[in-house]
Amino acid sequence: MWKRLVGIFCVICAAFTILYLRIGSIATDSFYVQAGQRQSDYTLELTINRGFIYDHELRPLVNQTQKHIAAILVTQENAEEVAEITDLTKQEIQERLQDGKPFLQEVHTAESEDDNIIIFSVYNRYEEDQTAAHLIGYLSDGTGVSGLEKSYQELLEKGKRTAKITYTLGAMGRAIPGTLSG
């Protein structure tokens, strides 16, 4: 009887040792480590500008004015500042706080003291009273659809500047304040 119990105990110990070693090898495998890192990153991409289009006197026809776009992670501490610098309602800010993910939003200021609000100056591609709008054409999802925007798509893309801001997400899928890179 005791021999059987000792035998069963040894088999169980061997099985748990093999299982422990297998879990250890999986946890240190670079494929799984990279997959876990990708799942814990949340990246915002902002197009700062696209190539310029000039008239015959080298005056820009696009990108003539700038606006301010912010990458915002709403926290309890900065919710009031977010309300001041954006057009978001208190309910929208509360929803963003509950969501816990950062977002891009146009703001009224060029500076912020909060580390969870990063402000970028970006060009307005088109104006309301756009000169030669029919000739310039327009974009859809960053791609030229008509006019010069379509004809010179490849050339204008070469002049494109973007900013990427990466946040680290916690286990609940919420961004962790102060963990951004970019």
N, C-alpha and C positions, 0 to 999 in steps of 0.2 A: 504494500500500500504506500509506504513512504517512498519507495523507489519511483512509483508512478507520479507522486506529487512533486518530487524533486525533478523528474524528467519534464513534467508539464511546466514547472516553474522555469527551468532552463530554456525551454522552447519559447515561452512568453518573453523572457528576458532577451533572447536572441532576436525575436521578432521586433520588440521595441527598440533594440539597438539598431537594427537595420532601418526601421522607420525613422528614427532620430537622425541617422546619417543621411538618409535620402532627403529629409526636410532641410537639413543643413546644406546639402549640395544644391538644392533648388533655390534656397534663399540667397546663396552666393553666386548663382549663375548670372552672368552679365546680361543675358537676354531678359530674364525676369526683373533684374534690377532696373534696366532701361525702360521696360514696360511700365513698371511701377512709377518711375520718375515721370514718364509721359502722362500718366493718368493724374499725377498730382500737380501738373503745370496747367495754368490758364493764361493764354496769351491774347493780348489785344494788339491789333495792327492798325496803325493810323497812317494814311497817305499824307505826307507833308505837302508835296507838290508833284506835278507832272510836268513834262517839258513845256517850255514856253512857245507861243506862236507870236511872231512879230509882223508888223506891217512893213511897207517899203522904206520907212524912215526909222526902222528898228525900235518902234514903240511897241510895248507888249499889248496884245489884244486879249490875252487871258492872264490870270494870276495878277491882277492889278491891286487888289486889296487883300488884307489879311483878317483872320478871325482867330479866336482862341478856343481850342478844344482841350478838355481835361480828361485824363484817365482818373476816375474817381472810385475809391473804395469807401463806401459809407460806413462809418462807425458811430457809436453813441456820442463820442466826443466831437465829431466834425459834422454832425447832421445839420446843425444851425448854419454853419458856414456854407455847406452845400446848398441850403435853401437860399442863402443870400447871393451866391454867385451864379446860380442857374435859374431857369424858369420852371423847375420841377415843383409840383405841389407837395405839401407835407405828406399826403397819402402816397404819392409816388416815391418819395424819399423813404418812407416807412417800408414800402414794398421792396425797395432796393436793399434796405438794411436787413430785412428778413431773408432775402435771396442770398446775400453774402458774397456775391460775385461783383468784381469791378466792371465798369462800363465807361464808354466814351460819351461825353456830353459837351455841347457848346456852352462856354461860360462868358461872363461879362468882365472879367479881370485877367490881367497877365501874370499875376503872382499869387501864391498861396504859401502860408507858413506850414501848413499841414503836410506831413510826409505821405499821406494817403491820397493826396490830390496833386497830380503832376500836370502842369499846363504847358501846351505846345502852341506855337503860332503856326497856322497853316494858311495857305492861299485860298481865297475864293476863286474857284475856277472861272466862273462866269458872273457878270454883273446883270442887274435888271435891265439897264439900257445898253446891252451888249452891242458893240460895233461889229458889223459884218457877221451877225449870228448865223445867218443862212450859209455863209462861206465856211465858218469855223466848224459848224456841226455841233454834235453833243456826244456825251458819254452815257453808257449804261453799264453799271457794275465795273467801272474803271476801264472799259473798252470802248474805243471809238465806234460810233454807229453810222455817222454820216459826215460829210464835209472833210475838212483837213484833219479832224480828229481820227477819222477812219483811214484816210489816205496815208497819213504819216504815223500810224499806230506804233509801229516798231521803233521809229526814231524818237517819238515822244515818250515811250516807255523807258528808253535809256536815260532820260533826264528825270525819272521818277525817284523821289526820296520817300522812304517810309521809316516809321519808328515802331519798334516792337517792345511791348512792356509785358513781362512775364511775372505772374504771381504764383505763389505756392498755395495749393488747396489742402485743407485738412481732411480728415476722415469723413466729415459730413458734407464735403463738397463746397465748403465756404472758404474764401480767401483768408489767409492768415495775415493780419496787418503787419506791415514792416518787412515782408518777405518778397519784395519785388526785385526784379532784375531787368536789365534791358540796356 
